Amino acid sequence: MEKEKLNQILEKHKKWLAEEEGGERADLRGADLHGADLSYADLRGAGLHGADLHGADLCGANLDFSCLPLWCGSLNAHFDDKQLIQIAYHLVRAGLNSKNASESTKAELMKLIDFANRFHRVDECGKIEE
């Protein structure tokens, strides 16, 4: 996606978050964001399903309530510690509460509990217990 078009989408999204006139939720589903500089972008609630984030810089970006793509296109995105902790929290919590996860998988996930509980919304979402 061209930088100018991405900037327009992000500006409209910023207005949408602020409930301002002309605002529009960022729909980046399937977008080619390969190598995009999304550092410190407020992507709360943005649709990112299927987006190619390969090499994208997401440092400091707010990804709360966004649909982060879990496919090969996001494997080489550059996440910061806050985002990685958030991803770990979701993984650990989902895995430990899954009736389909094996006991050996749950044992491995339990090793990440302390790390995952550093999630910035742990007070709201609940601390993961062993």
Backbone as CSV, one residue per row, in Angstrom:
resi,resn,N_x,N_y,N_z,CA_x,CA_y,CA_z,C_x,C_y,C_z
1,MET,0.845,-1.172,0.000,0.000,0.000,0.000,0.895,1.241,0.000
2,GLU,0.534,2.208,-0.781,1.303,3.440,-0.842,1.188,4.204,0.475
3,LYS,2.285,4.826,0.859,2.367,5.530,2.135,1.280,6.608,2.265
4,GLU,1.018,7.330,1.204,0.014,8.397,1.238,-1.379,7.841,1.529
5,LYS,-1.727,6.740,0.872,-3.039,6.122,1.094,-3.140,5.595,2.527
6,LEU,-2.070,4.959,3.011,-2.057,4.452,4.384,-2.227,5.601,5.377
7,ASN,-1.540,6.696,5.148,-1.661,7.860,6.043,-3.084,8.402,6.061
8,GLN,-3.757,8.409,4.916,-5.150,8.861,4.846,-6.054,7.943,5.665
9,ILE,-5.845,6.640,5.523,-6.636,5.664,6.276,-6.410,5.844,7.771
10,LEU,-5.155,6.020,8.171,-4.839,6.191,9.594,-5.409,7.498,10.149
11,GLU,-5.414,8.538,9.337,-5.980,9.820,9.784,-7.490,9.696,9.987
12,LYS,-8.183,9.032,9.064,-9.622,8.807,9.219,-9.894,7.924,10.437
13,HIS,-9.027,6.939,10.662,-9.185,6.047,11.815,-9.022,6.839,13.113
14,LYS,-8.072,7.742,13.132,-7.855,8.595,14.300,-9.118,9.405,14.607
15,LYS,-9.742,9.926,13.580,-10.998,10.675,13.749,-12.108,9.742,14.224
16,TRP,-12.143,8.529,13.695,-13.161,7.549,14.104,-13.020,7.245,15.584
17,LEU,-11.785,7.063,16.045,-11.552,6.785,17.465,-12.005,7.948,18.340
18,ALA,-11.838,9.169,17.827,-12.225,10.365,18.579,-13.689,10.734,18.344
19,GLU,-14.386,9.910,17.557,-15.791,10.140,17.215,-15.994,11.502,16.559
20,GLU,-15.051,11.857,15.687,-15.118,13.116,14.955,-15.728,12.895,13.575
21,GLU,-16.268,13.966,13.022,-16.844,13.920,11.689,-15.772,13.532,10.672
22,GLY,-16.140,12.693,9.721,-15.210,12.247,8.694,-14.371,11.057,9.117
23,GLY,-14.629,10.571,10.328,-13.876,9.424,10.808,-14.379,8.130,10.210
24,GLU,-13.479,7.197,10.079,-13.818,5.888,9.520,-12.865,4.844,10.087
25,ARG,-13.430,3.746,10.544,-12.610,2.653,11.078,-11.651,2.159,10.007
26,ALA,-10.399,1.957,10.385,-9.385,1.480,9.432,-9.689,0.046,9.029
27,ASP,-9.922,-0.143,7.760,-10.141,-1.476,7.209,-8.904,-1.826,6.388
28,LEU,-7.995,-2.516,7.019,-6.745,-2.897,6.369,-6.702,-4.399,6.103
29,ARG,-7.887,-5.009,6.063,-7.963,-6.446,5.786,-7.356,-6.732,4.422
30,GLY,-6.403,-7.662,4.419,-5.777,-8.072,3.168,-4.814,-7.050,2.577
31,ALA,-4.555,-5.966,3.273,-3.693,-4.905,2.744,-2.231,-5.351,2.702
32,ASP,-1.520,-4.858,1.719,-0.082,-5.103,1.627,0.624,-4.031,2.445
33,LEU,0.950,-4.368,3.680,1.627,-3.450,4.591,3.076,-3.882,4.798
34,HIS,3.579,-4.644,3.856,4.949,-5.160,3.888,5.922,-3.992,4.086
35,GLY,6.654,-4.025,5.200,7.649,-3.002,5.487,7.100,-1.653,5.909
36,ALA,5.799,-1.547,6.142,5.193,-0.262,6.499,5.665,0.212,7.865
37,ASP,5.797,1.521,8.007,6.137,2.120,9.297,4.832,2.446,10.012
38,LEU,4.434,1.558,10.904,3.218,1.744,11.700,3.578,2.035,13.157
39,SER,4.824,2.439,13.382,5.270,2.691,14.744,4.422,3.803,15.365
40,TYR,3.969,3.528,16.555,3.159,4.434,17.376,1.796,4.767,16.767
41,ALA,1.373,4.020,15.758,0.043,4.230,15.179,-1.015,3.724,16.157
42,ASP,-2.116,4.435,16.243,-3.224,3.997,17.084,-4.133,3.135,16.219
43,LEU,-3.934,1.831,16.308,-4.683,0.875,15.490,-5.780,0.170,16.283
44,ARG,-6.177,0.764,17.411,-7.257,0.151,18.203,-8.472,-0.068,17.317
45,GLY,-8.953,-1.297,17.303,-10.172,-1.617,16.560,-9.990,-1.736,15.057
46,ALA,-8.784,-1.596,14.570,-8.552,-1.674,13.126,-8.697,-3.111,12.635
47,GLY,-9.196,-3.264,11.451,-9.296,-4.581,10.827,-7.998,-4.898,10.111
48,LEU,-7.259,-5.857,10.634,-5.980,-6.239,10.043,-5.985,-7.665,9.514
49,HIS,-7.139,-8.312,9.511,-7.236,-9.710,9.081,-6.660,-9.873,7.681
50,GLY,-5.714,-10.771,7.547,-5.128,-11.067,6.245,-4.124,-10.047,5.753
51,ALA,-3.838,-9.016,6.547,-2.865,-8.005,6.127,-1.466,-8.601,6.111
52,ASP,-0.665,-8.183,5.148,0.728,-8.620,5.072,1.568,-7.628,5.868
53,LEU,1.964,-8.040,7.061,2.757,-7.193,7.949,4.235,-7.578,7.936
54,HIS,4.639,-8.364,6.968,6.026,-8.823,6.871,6.965,-7.616,6.886
55,GLY,7.796,-7.535,7.905,8.758,-6.445,8.018,8.183,-5.118,8.469
56,ALA,6.894,-5.072,8.793,6.279,-3.817,9.257,6.790,-3.472,10.653
57,ASP,6.972,-2.174,10.902,7.416,-1.710,12.214,6.179,-1.329,13.026
58,LEU,5.873,-2.129,14.046,4.706,-1.904,14.894,5.101,-1.409,16.287
59,CYS,6.355,-1.005,16.454,6.835,-0.555,17.758,5.962,0.589,18.280
60,GLY,5.423,0.400,19.468,4.609,1.424,20.099,3.198,1.550,19.563
61,ALA,2.833,0.782,18.546,1.475,0.845,17.995,0.486,0.251,18.993
62,ASN,-0.684,0.852,19.080,-1.734,0.336,19.953,-2.581,-0.633,19.135
63,LEU,-2.495,-1.904,19.472,-3.200,-2.954,18.731,-4.415,-3.491,19.474
64,ASP,-4.806,-2.829,20.578,-5.947,-3.304,21.341,-7.194,-3.375,20.450
65,PHE,-7.891,-4.472,20.557,-9.149,-4.719,19.847,-8.992,-4.711,18.323
66,SER,-7.760,-4.849,17.849,-7.556,-4.982,16.407,-7.522,-6.471,16.088
67,CYS,-7.703,-6.780,14.866,-7.675,-8.181,14.460,-6.310,-8.463,13.876
68,LEU,-5.358,-8.779,14.756,-3.997,-9.053,14.321,-3.972,-10.367,13.538
69,PRO,-3.410,-10.348,12.337,-3.403,-11.568,11.532,-2.404,-12.595,12.046
70,LEU,-2.872,-13.796,12.209,-2.004,-14.896,12.627,-1.774,-15.811,11.429
71,TRP,-0.987,-15.335,10.513,-0.595,-16.102,9.342,0.832,-15.704,9.011
72,CYS,1.424,-16.325,8.037,2.845,-16.105,7.723,3.173,-14.655,7.392
73,GLY,2.203,-13.878,6.969,2.437,-12.478,6.631,2.773,-11.603,7.821
74,SER,2.555,-12.113,9.030,2.906,-11.302,10.203,4.094,-11.887,10.969
75,LEU,4.700,-12.928,10.449,5.793,-13.584,11.165,7.016,-12.697,11.344
76,ASN,7.307,-11.837,10.419,8.499,-11.002,10.517,8.166,-9.543,10.806
77,ALA,6.984,-9.298,11.356,6.648,-7.944,11.797,7.490,-7.630,13.021
78,HIS,7.760,-6.362,13.235,8.594,-5.938,14.348,7.705,-5.438,15.483
79,PHE,7.465,-6.322,16.459,6.638,-6.010,17.618,7.517,-5.510,18.752
80,ASP,6.934,-4.728,19.657,7.670,-4.307,20.849,7.294,-5.209,22.025
81,ASP,7.938,-5.001,23.155,7.704,-5.858,24.325,6.238,-5.847,24.758
82,LYS,5.611,-4.682,24.787,4.219,-4.576,25.221,3.315,-5.456,24.354
83,GLN,3.535,-5.418,23.049,2.717,-6.207,22.128,2.995,-7.695,22.271
84,LEU,4.245,-8.062,22.462,4.587,-9.478,22.621,4.003,-10.040,23.915
85,ILE,4.006,-9.240,24.959,3.379,-9.671,26.220,1.885,-9.849,26.018
86,GLN,1.263,-8.937,25.278,-0.167,-9.035,24.997,-0.480,-10.313,24.212
87,ILE,0.324,-10.607,23.214,0.130,-11.825,22.425,0.315,-13.059,23.317
88,ALA,1.334,-13.029,24.159,1.584,-14.151,25.070,0.413,-14.351,26.026
89,TYR,-0.135,-13.254,26.536,-1.267,-13.346,27.456,-2.430,-14.073,26.786
90,HIS,-2.745,-13.671,25.580,-3.858,-14.299,24.861,-3.579,-15.775,24.584
91,LEU,-2.357,-16.078,24.181,-1.981,-17.464,23.909,-2.077,-18.327,25.165
92,VAL,-1.467,-17.864,26.244,-1.438,-18.649,27.483,-2.841,-18.834,28.032
93,ARG,-3.598,-17.761,28.092,-4.950,-17.857,28.649,-5.836,-18.782,27.814
94,ALA,-5.759,-18.619,26.498,-6.573,-19.476,25.620,-6.147,-20.932,25.739
95,GLY,-4.847,-21.166,25.753,-4.350,-22.537,25.815,-4.676,-23.232,27.119
96,LEU,-4.508,-22.521,28.236,-4.773,-23.137,29.536,-6.264,-23.388,29.767
97,ASN,-7.113,-22.612,29.104,-8.557,-22.786,29.260,-9.174,-23.673,28.186
98,SER,-8.346,-24.160,27.264,-8.863,-24.977,26.172,-9.042,-26.431,26.604
99,LYS,-10.213,-26.966,26.333,-10.449,-28.381,26.640,-9.749,-29.283,25.629
100,ASN,-9.259,-28.688,24.535,-8.618,-29.482,23.486,-7.099,-29.496,23.567
101,ALA,-6.514,-28.656,24.407,-5.054,-28.612,24.524,-4.568,-29.778,25.383
102,SER,-3.483,-30.392,24.978,-2.926,-31.517,25.729,-2.290,-31.019,27.026
103,GLU,-2.110,-31.923,27.946,-1.469,-31.575,29.219,-0.019,-31.148,29.004
104,SER,0.658,-31.743,28.031,2.041,-31.345,27.770,2.112,-29.921,27.204
105,THR,1.151,-29.558,26.367,1.103,-28.189,25.851,0.796,-27.221,26.978
106,LYS,-0.137,-27.573,27.835,-0.476,-26.712,28.967,0.713,-26.537,29.909
107,ALA,1.512,-27.597,30.089,2.699,-27.502,30.940,3.696,-26.495,30.358
108,GLU,3.845,-26.488,29.050,4.746,-25.522,28.408,4.204,-24.102,28.543
109,LEU,2.903,-23.936,28.367,2.293,-22.611,28.489,2.404,-22.065,29.903
110,MET,2.357,-22.944,30.895,2.456,-22.510,32.290,3.802,-21.842,32.576
111,LYS,4.817,-22.179,31.807,6.129,-21.558,31.967,6.102,-20.076,31.606
112,LEU,5.082,-19.659,30.875,4.971,-18.273,30.408,4.017,-17.422,31.246
113,ILE,3.448,-17.978,32.298,2.428,-17.260,33.068,2.946,-15.930,33.622
114,ASP,4.094,-15.934,34.265,4.618,-14.685,34.833,4.821,-13.621,33.758
115,PHE,5.372,-14.036,32.635,5.581,-13.127,31.508,4.240,-12.599,30.996
116,ALA,3.290,-13.495,30.783,1.985,-13.107,30.246,1.225,-12.184,31.194
117,ASN,1.404,-12.363,32.478,0.699,-11.533,33.454,1.249,-10.112,33.547
118,ARG,2.225,-9.784,32.753,2.687,-8.402,32.642,1.846,-7.619,31.634
119,PHE,0.836,-8.259,31.079,-0.089,-7.657,30.115,-0.656,-6.356,30.676
120,HIS,-0.681,-5.304,29.866,-1.105,-3.988,30.333,-2.581,-3.913,30.724
121,ARG,-3.361,-4.911,30.383,-4.776,-4.917,30.753,-5.103,-6.085,31.676
122,VAL,-4.099,-6.601,32.393,-4.315,-7.776,33.237,-5.324,-7.490,34.352
123,ASP,-5.360,-6.267,34.869,-6.329,-5.942,35.923,-7.760,-6.049,35.397
124,GLU,-7.943,-5.673,34.163,-9.268,-5.730,33.539,-9.635,-7.141,33.087
125,CYS,-8.668,-7.851,32.526,-8.927,-9.170,31.948,-8.737,-10.320,32.915
126,GLY,-8.005,-10.080,33.984,-7.790,-11.125,34.982,-6.409,-11.741,34.912
127,LYS,-5.827,-11.907,36.062,-4.512,-12.534,36.172,-4.643,-14.022,35.876
128,ILE,-3.706,-14.557,35.143,-3.688,-15.982,34.834,-3.102,-16.707,36.049
129,GLU,-3.819,-17.690,36.520,-3.379,-18.493,37.669,-2.984,-19.876,37.183
130,GLU,-2.075,-20.509,37.924,-1.671,-21.870,37.571,-2.766,-22.851,37.900
